[in-house]
Amino acid sequence: MAIKKTTTKKAPAKKSTSTVGISIFGGKAEQRKWEIESAMSTLQRAAEIQKNTKLMADVKKMAAEKAKEFNSIAAGKKI
């Protein structure tokens, strides 16, 4: 006995009737505003980090360790 395959048709996607063009990414002005706000937030966080002397001491220590690793790589030495 043969089995009959059934297929279901998907309904076509509805088209928007709105005449206003809305982009989920915003316009260039909106993107620029977000970029500025993000940079401002980053600078505020950097200022907070710089005021924290214990954290900055640890950051400097780690930076020195990383610099040493990178210098080893640049000199062709194995890590």
Secondary structure, DSSP 8 states (H G I E B T S, - for coil): -------------------S---TT--HHHHHHHHHHHHHHHHHHHHHHHH-HHHHHHHHHHHHHHHHHHHHHHTT---
